[in-house]
Amino acid sequence: MGKKKLLIYAHYYIPDTASTGQILKELAEGLLEQFDVTVICVVPSYLGTVEERYQTQKYYWETINGVQVLRIRVPEFSKSNKKSRIKNIVSYFFGAVCATFQVGKMDYVFSISQPPILGGLLGVWGKWVKHAKFIYNVQDFNPEQAMAVHYVNNRAVTDLMMRLDKFSCRQSDLLITVGRDLVETVEKRFSGAKMPRTVMINNWIDETEIYPLPAEHPEVMSFKRKYGLDGKFVIMYSGNIGLYYDLENLMKVIEKFKAGTRTDDGREVVFAFVGAGSVRDNLVRYAKQHHMENVVFIPYQEKAELIYSLNAGDVHWCVNAKGIKGVSCPSKVYGIMAAAKPILGMLESGSEVRCLIEGTRDGLCCEPGSYDKVEENIRWFIENAGTDAVKQMGIRGREKLENDLTRNVSIQRYADEILKL
């Protein structure tokens, strides 16, 4: 008997640099032993632009490492323009609805919670059209996430969003979350009612692709020289510079560390932001207005270059805005742990990643909004730069990742849970 067929709805897929796109790429390829996998996604466009070769047809078929990929053409957009982002997302949704008829029989349909609400509804649609089992992978809960950062404040809109996403959850044959606190959110949503079958499986990073490199590694040194980080103590934020991380208030804390601030071992302190997102321009503007010469903005790095950029940081931020506990889980923590770097966490108590950091003792954490404590933790790293205490934090993080959080462990759990259906 042939392998079962699995359809994955993925807003973004490689080569797009979205973290969920990278995770879904590794999941799709990791499941090829058990399933024939087809992915429906947009043409590469995570940063807003679409290459000319993807602008002429409605659909594009590709085969990437054994995975069949059906791409949908979508309009270009600006991450700072809400209307253009919504137009882009809606185009993906309706394009994916139609593209469902372009693929054959499916035994399973897998969808993630991005784009918000629509990702779940796509899974329901796929279940109905293909008469398949539906696996709903919740990376972020909405409307809770949008409400936490006041992205949507209209009560009628958020009530509708909640009803629609609870409908998607109920329609699922299996709900997979990425954190213990997200499981608690499912329990709260369905308190007193029948709860969907729910399991928690950690996100991951490929520990064979991201690993510690010595400071004198040629590519790490080249990256540092390119962006003016050579010989400096680098406190790095790497990832989506978006709404859910309270980065604009974090800049006000960083401003207290003036250009020329040095560690106890003599290195100048630099704050590096690597990536793009809807609030990046605001951060750049603030840094210029306040003459923050020790803040550097670096473009998104291709996946092949990520190992060098992560290793260029001495300490890495892992942050969320207040209200994100139980709603979202910053998967960037796995890359930081893989590179054996200590963590500056601004995360709510009881959230999945804070529990992971505190249990492993691979960083310092405080509550979102506790800016005095954030400043105190930055000072601790500056005063202890180069010491064994800091190095051991990173080593413990890498050991935890290798022991419990590898890609193969998580992907095998996905396969096992899906095949139980």
Secondary structure as a PSIPRED ss2 file (coil, helix, strand):
# PSIPRED VFORMAT (PSIPRED V4.0)

   1 M C   1.000  0.000  0.000
   2 G C   1.000  0.000  0.000
   3 K C   1.000  0.000  0.000
   4 K E   0.000  0.000  1.000
   5 K E   0.000  0.000  1.000
   6 L E   0.000  0.000  1.000
   7 L E   0.000  0.000  1.000
   8 I E   0.000  0.000  1.000
   9 Y E   0.000  0.000  1.000
  10 A C   1.000  0.000  0.000
  11 H C   1.000  0.000  0.000
  12 Y C   1.000  0.000  0.000
  13 Y C   1.000  0.000  0.000
  14 I C   1.000  0.000  0.000
  15 P C   1.000  0.000  0.000
  16 D C   1.000  0.000  0.000
  17 T C   1.000  0.000  0.000
  18 A C   1.000  0.000  0.000
  19 S H   0.000  1.000  0.000
  20 T H   0.000  1.000  0.000
  21 G H   0.000  1.000  0.000
  22 Q H   0.000  1.000  0.000
  23 I H   0.000  1.000  0.000
  24 L H   0.000  1.000  0.000
  25 K H   0.000  1.000  0.000
  26 E H   0.000  1.000  0.000
  27 L H   0.000  1.000  0.000
  28 A H   0.000  1.000  0.000
  29 E H   0.000  1.000  0.000
  30 G H   0.000  1.000  0.000
  31 L C   1.000  0.000  0.000
  32 L C   1.000  0.000  0.000
  33 E C   1.000  0.000  0.000
  34 Q C   1.000  0.000  0.000
  35 F E   0.000  0.000  1.000
  36 D E   0.000  0.000  1.000
  37 V E   0.000  0.000  1.000
  38 T E   0.000  0.000  1.000
  39 V E   0.000  0.000  1.000
  40 I E   0.000  0.000  1.000
  41 C E   0.000  0.000  1.000
  42 V E   0.000  0.000  1.000
  43 V C   1.000  0.000  0.000
  44 P C   1.000  0.000  0.000
  45 S C   1.000  0.000  0.000
  46 Y C   1.000  0.000  0.000
  47 L C   1.000  0.000  0.000
  48 G C   1.000  0.000  0.000
  49 T C   1.000  0.000  0.000
  50 V C   1.000  0.000  0.000
  51 E C   1.000  0.000  0.000
  52 E H   0.000  1.000  0.000
  53 R H   0.000  1.000  0.000
  54 Y H   0.000  1.000  0.000
  55 Q C   1.000  0.000  0.000
  56 T C   1.000  0.000  0.000
  57 Q C   1.000  0.000  0.000
  58 K C   1.000  0.000  0.000
  59 Y E   0.000  0.000  1.000
  60 Y E   0.000  0.000  1.000
  61 W E   0.000  0.000  1.000
  62 E E   0.000  0.000  1.000
  63 T E   0.000  0.000  1.000
  64 I E   0.000  0.000  1.000
  65 N C   1.000  0.000  0.000
  66 G C   1.000  0.000  0.000
  67 V E   0.000  0.000  1.000
  68 Q E   0.000  0.000  1.000
  69 V E   0.000  0.000  1.000
  70 L E   0.000  0.000  1.000
  71 R E   0.000  0.000  1.000
  72 I E   0.000  0.000  1.000
  73 R C   1.000  0.000  0.000
  74 V C   1.000  0.000  0.000
  75 P C   1.000  0.000  0.000
  76 E C   1.000  0.000  0.000
  77 F C   1.000  0.000  0.000
  78 S C   1.000  0.000  0.000
  79 K C   1.000  0.000  0.000
  80 S C   1.000  0.000  0.000
  81 N C   1.000  0.000  0.000
  82 K H   0.000  1.000  0.000
  83 K H   0.000  1.000  0.000
  84 S H   0.000  1.000  0.000
  85 R H   0.000  1.000  0.000
  86 I H   0.000  1.000  0.000
  87 K H   0.000  1.000  0.000
  88 N H   0.000  1.000  0.000
  89 I H   0.000  1.000  0.000
  90 V H   0.000  1.000  0.000
  91 S H   0.000  1.000  0.000
  92 Y H   0.000  1.000  0.000
  93 F H   0.000  1.000  0.000
  94 F H   0.000  1.000  0.000
  95 G H   0.000  1.000  0.000
  96 A H   0.000  1.000  0.000
  97 V H   0.000  1.000  0.000
  98 C H   0.000  1.000  0.000
  99 A H   0.000  1.000  0.000
 100 T H   0.000  1.000  0.000
 101 F H   0.000  1.000  0.000
 102 Q H   0.000  1.000  0.000
 103 V C   1.000  0.000  0.000
 104 G C   1.000  0.000  0.000
 105 K C   1.000  0.000  0.000
 106 M C   1.000  0.000  0.000
 107 D C   1.000  0.000  0.000
 108 Y E   0.000  0.000  1.000
 109 V E   0.000  0.000  1.000
 110 F E   0.000  0.000  1.000
 111 S E   0.000  0.000  1.000
 112 I E   0.000  0.000  1.000
 113 S C   1.000  0.000  0.000
 114 Q C   1.000  0.000  0.000
 115 P C   1.000  0.000  0.000
 116 P C   1.000  0.000  0.000
 117 I C   1.000  0.000  0.000
 118 L H   0.000  1.000  0.000
 119 G H   0.000  1.000  0.000
 120 G H   0.000  1.000  0.000
 121 L H   0.000  1.000  0.000
 122 L H   0.000  1.000  0.000
 123 G H   0.000  1.000  0.000
 124 V H   0.000  1.000  0.000
 125 W H   0.000  1.000  0.000
 126 G H   0.000  1.000  0.000
 127 K H   0.000  1.000  0.000
 128 W H   0.000  1.000  0.000
 129 V H   0.000  1.000  0.000
 130 K H   0.000  1.000  0.000
 131 H C   1.000  0.000  0.000
 132 A C   1.000  0.000  0.000
 133 K E   0.000  0.000  1.000
 134 F E   0.000  0.000  1.000
 135 I E   0.000  0.000  1.000
 136 Y E   0.000  0.000  1.000
 137 N E   0.000  0.000  1.000
 138 V E   0.000  0.000  1.000
 139 Q C   1.000  0.000  0.000
 140 D E   0.000  0.000  1.000
 141 F C   1.000  0.000  0.000
 142 N C   1.000  0.000  0.000
 143 P C   1.000  0.000  0.000
 144 E H   0.000  1.000  0.000
 145 Q H   0.000  1.000  0.000
 146 A H   0.000  1.000  0.000
 147 M H   0.000  1.000  0.000
 148 A H   0.000  1.000  0.000
 149 V C   1.000  0.000  0.000
 150 H C   1.000  0.000  0.000
 151 Y C   1.000  0.000  0.000
 152 V C   1.000  0.000  0.000
 153 N C   1.000  0.000  0.000
 154 N C   1.000  0.000  0.000
 155 R H   0.000  1.000  0.000
 156 A H   0.000  1.000  0.000
 157 V H   0.000  1.000  0.000
 158 T H   0.000  1.000  0.000
 159 D H   0.000  1.000  0.000
 160 L H   0.000  1.000  0.000
 161 M H   0.000  1.000  0.000
 162 M H   0.000  1.000  0.000
 163 R H   0.000  1.000  0.000
 164 L H   0.000  1.000  0.000
 165 D H   0.000  1.000  0.000
 166 K H   0.000  1.000  0.000
 167 F H   0.000  1.000  0.000
 168 S H   0.000  1.000  0.000
 169 C H   0.000  1.000  0.000
 170 R H   0.000  1.000  0.000
 171 Q H   0.000  1.000  0.000
 172 S C   1.000  0.000  0.000
 173 D C   1.000  0.000  0.000
 174 L E   0.000  0.000  1.000
 175 L E   0.000  0.000  1.000
 176 I E   0.000  0.000  1.000
 177 T E   0.000  0.000  1.000
 178 V C   1.000  0.000  0.000
 179 G C   1.000  0.000  0.000
 180 R H   0.000  1.000  0.000
 181 D H   0.000  1.000  0.000
 182 L H   0.000  1.000  0.000
 183 V H   0.000  1.000  0.000
 184 E H   0.000  1.000  0.000
 185 T H   0.000  1.000  0.000
 186 V H   0.000  1.000  0.000
 187 E H   0.000  1.000  0.000
 188 K H   0.000  1.000  0.000
 189 R H   0.000  1.000  0.000
 190 F C   1.000  0.000  0.000
 191 S C   1.000  0.000  0.000
 192 G C   1.000  0.000  0.000
 193 A C   1.000  0.000  0.000
 194 K C   1.000  0.000  0.000
 195 M C   1.000  0.000  0.000
 196 P C   1.000  0.000  0.000
 197 R C   1.000  0.000  0.000
 198 T E   0.000  0.000  1.000
 199 V E   0.000  0.000  1.000
 200 M E   0.000  0.000  1.000
 201 I C   1.000  0.000  0.000
 202 N C   1.000  0.000  0.000
 203 N C   1.000  0.000  0.000
 204 W C   1.000  0.000  0.000
 205 I C   1.000  0.000  0.000
 206 D C   1.000  0.000  0.000
 207 E C   1.000  0.000  0.000
 208 T C   1.000  0.000  0.000
 209 E C   1.000  0.000  0.000
 210 I C   1.000  0.000  0.000
 211 Y C   1.000  0.000  0.000
 212 P C   1.000  0.000  0.000
 213 L C   1.000  0.000  0.000
 214 P C   1.000  0.000  0.000
 215 A C   1.000  0.000  0.000
 216 E C   1.000  0.000  0.000
 217 H C   1.000  0.000  0.000
 218 P H   0.000  1.000  0.000
 219 E H   0.000  1.000  0.000
 220 V H   0.000  1.000  0.000
 221 M H   0.000  1.000  0.000
 222 S H   0.000  1.000  0.000
 223 F H   0.000  1.000  0.000
 224 K H   0.000  1.000  0.000
 225 R H   0.000  1.000  0.000
 226 K H   0.000  1.000  0.000
 227 Y C   1.000  0.000  0.000
 228 G C   1.000  0.000  0.000
 229 L C   1.000  0.000  0.000
 230 D C   1.000  0.000  0.000
 231 G C   1.000  0.000  0.000
 232 K C   1.000  0.000  0.000
 233 F E   0.000  0.000  1.000
 234 V E   0.000  0.000  1.000
 235 I E   0.000  0.000  1.000
 236 M E   0.000  0.000  1.000
 237 Y E   0.000  0.000  1.000
 238 S E   0.000  0.000  1.000
 239 G C   1.000  0.000  0.000
 240 N C   1.000  0.000  0.000
 241 I C   1.000  0.000  0.000
 242 G C   1.000  0.000  0.000
 243 L H   0.000  1.000  0.000
 244 Y H   0.000  1.000  0.000
 245 Y H   0.000  1.000  0.000
 246 D C   1.000  0.000  0.000
 247 L H   0.000  1.000  0.000
 248 E H   0.000  1.000  0.000
 249 N H   0.000  1.000  0.000
 250 L H   0.000  1.000  0.000
 251 M H   0.000  1.000  0.000
 252 K H   0.000  1.000  0.000
 253 V H   0.000  1.000  0.000
 254 I H   0.000  1.000  0.000
 255 E C   1.000  0.000  0.000
 256 K C   1.000  0.000  0.000
 257 F C   1.000  0.000  0.000
 258 K C   1.000  0.000  0.000
 259 A C   1.000  0.000  0.000
 260 G C   1.000  0.000  0.000
 261 T C   1.000  0.000  0.000
 262 R E   0.000  0.000  1.000
 263 T C   1.000  0.000  0.000
 264 D C   1.000  0.000  0.000
 265 D C   1.000  0.000  0.000
 266 G C   1.000  0.000  0.000
 267 R C   1.000  0.000  0.000
 268 E E   0.000  0.000  1.000
 269 V E   0.000  0.000  1.000
 270 V E   0.000  0.000  1.000
 271 F E   0.000  0.000  1.000
 272 A E   0.000  0.000  1.000
 273 F E   0.000  0.000  1.000
 274 V E   0.000  0.000  1.000
 275 G C   1.000  0.000  0.000
 276 A C   1.000  0.000  0.000
 277 G C   1.000  0.000  0.000
 278 S C   1.000  0.000  0.000
 279 V C   1.000  0.000  0.000
 280 R H   0.000  1.000  0.000
 281 D H   0.000  1.000  0.000
 282 N H   0.000  1.000  0.000
 283 L H   0.000  1.000  0.000
 284 V H   0.000  1.000  0.000
 285 R H   0.000  1.000  0.000
 286 Y H   0.000  1.000  0.000
 287 A H   0.000  1.000  0.000
 288 K H   0.000  1.000  0.000
 289 Q H   0.000  1.000  0.000
 290 H C   1.000  0.000  0.000
 291 H C   1.000  0.000  0.000
 292 M C   1.000  0.000  0.000
 293 E C   1.000  0.000  0.000
 294 N C   1.000  0.000  0.000
 295 V E   0.000  0.000  1.000
 296 V E   0.000  0.000  1.000
 297 F E   0.000  0.000  1.000
 298 I E   0.000  0.000  1.000
 299 P C   1.000  0.000  0.000
 300 Y C   1.000  0.000  0.000
 301 Q C   1.000  0.000  0.000
 302 E C   1.000  0.000  0.000
 303 K H   0.000  1.000  0.000
 304 A H   0.000  1.000  0.000
 305 E H   0.000  1.000  0.000
 306 L H   0.000  1.000  0.000
 307 I H   0.000  1.000  0.000
 308 Y H   0.000  1.000  0.000
 309 S H   0.000  1.000  0.000
 310 L H   0.000  1.000  0.000
 311 N H   0.000  1.000  0.000
 312 A H   0.000  1.000  0.000
 313 G C   1.000  0.000  0.000
 314 D C   1.000  0.000  0.000
 315 V E   0.000  0.000  1.000
 316 H E   0.000  0.000  1.000
 317 W E   0.000  0.000  1.000
 318 C E   0.000  0.000  1.000
 319 V E   0.000  0.000  1.000
 320 N C   1.000  0.000  0.000
 321 A C   1.000  0.000  0.000
 322 K C   1.000  0.000  0.000
 323 G C   1.000  0.000  0.000
 324 I C   1.000  0.000  0.000
 325 K C   1.000  0.000  0.000
 326 G C   1.000  0.000  0.000
 327 V C   1.000  0.000  0.000
 328 S E   0.000  0.000  1.000
 329 C C   1.000  0.000  0.000
 330 P C   1.000  0.000  0.000
 331 S C   1.000  0.000  0.000
 332 K H   0.000  1.000  0.000
 333 V H   0.000  1.000  0.000
 334 Y H   0.000  1.000  0.000
 335 G H   0.000  1.000  0.000
 336 I H   0.000  1.000  0.000
 337 M H   0.000  1.000  0.000
 338 A H   0.000  1.000  0.000
 339 A C   1.000  0.000  0.000
 340 A C   1.000  0.000  0.000
 341 K C   1.000  0.000  0.000
 342 P C   1.000  0.000  0.000
 343 I E   0.000  0.000  1.000
 344 L E   0.000  0.000  1.000
 345 G E   0.000  0.000  1.000
 346 M E   0.000  0.000  1.000
 347 L C   1.000  0.000  0.000
 348 E C   1.000  0.000  0.000
 349 S C   1.000  0.000  0.000
 350 G C   1.000  0.000  0.000
 351 S C   1.000  0.000  0.000
 352 E H   0.000  1.000  0.000
 353 V H   0.000  1.000  0.000
 354 R H   0.000  1.000  0.000
 355 C H   0.000  1.000  0.000
 356 L H   0.000  1.000  0.000
 357 I H   0.000  1.000  0.000
 358 E H   0.000  1.000  0.000
 359 G H   0.000  1.000  0.000
 360 T H   0.000  1.000  0.000
 361 R C   1.000  0.000  0.000
 362 D C   1.000  0.000  0.000
 363 G E   0.000  0.000  1.000
 364 L E   0.000  0.000  1.000
 365 C E   0.000  0.000  1.000
 366 C E   0.000  0.000  1.000
 367 E C   1.000  0.000  0.000
 368 P C   1.000  0.000  0.000
 369 G C   1.000  0.000  0.000
 370 S C   1.000  0.000  0.000
 371 Y H   0.000  1.000  0.000
 372 D H   0.000  1.000  0.000
 373 K H   0.000  1.000  0.000
 374 V H   0.000  1.000  0.000
 375 E H   0.000  1.000  0.000
 376 E H   0.000  1.000  0.000
 377 N H   0.000  1.000  0.000
 378 I H   0.000  1.000  0.000
 379 R H   0.000  1.000  0.000
 380 W H   0.000  1.000  0.000
 381 F H   0.000  1.000  0.000
 382 I H   0.000  1.000  0.000
 383 E H   0.000  1.000  0.000
 384 N C   1.000  0.000  0.000
 385 A C   1.000  0.000  0.000
 386 G C   1.000  0.000  0.000
 387 T C   1.000  0.000  0.000
 388 D H   0.000  1.000  0.000
 389 A H   0.000  1.000  0.000
 390 V H   0.000  1.000  0.000
 391 K H   0.000  1.000  0.000
 392 Q H   0.000  1.000  0.000
 393 M H   0.000  1.000  0.000
 394 G H   0.000  1.000  0.000
 395 I H   0.000  1.000  0.000
 396 R H   0.000  1.000  0.000
 397 G H   0.000  1.000  0.000
 398 R H   0.000  1.000  0.000
 399 E H   0.000  1.000  0.000
 400 K H   0.000  1.000  0.000
 401 L H   0.000  1.000  0.000
 402 E H   0.000  1.000  0.000
 403 N H   0.000  1.000  0.000
 404 D H   0.000  1.000  0.000
 405 L C   1.000  0.000  0.000
 406 T C   1.000  0.000  0.000
 407 R H   0.000  1.000  0.000
 408 N H   0.000  1.000  0.000
 409 V H   0.000  1.000  0.000
 410 S H   0.000  1.000  0.000
 411 I H   0.000  1.000  0.000
 412 Q H   0.000  1.000  0.000
 413 R H   0.000  1.000  0.000
 414 Y H   0.000  1.000  0.000
 415 A H   0.000  1.000  0.000
 416 D H   0.000  1.000  0.000
 417 E H   0.000  1.000  0.000
 418 I H   0.000  1.000  0.000
 419 L H   0.000  1.000  0.000
 420 K C   1.000  0.000  0.000
 421 L C   1.000  0.000  0.000
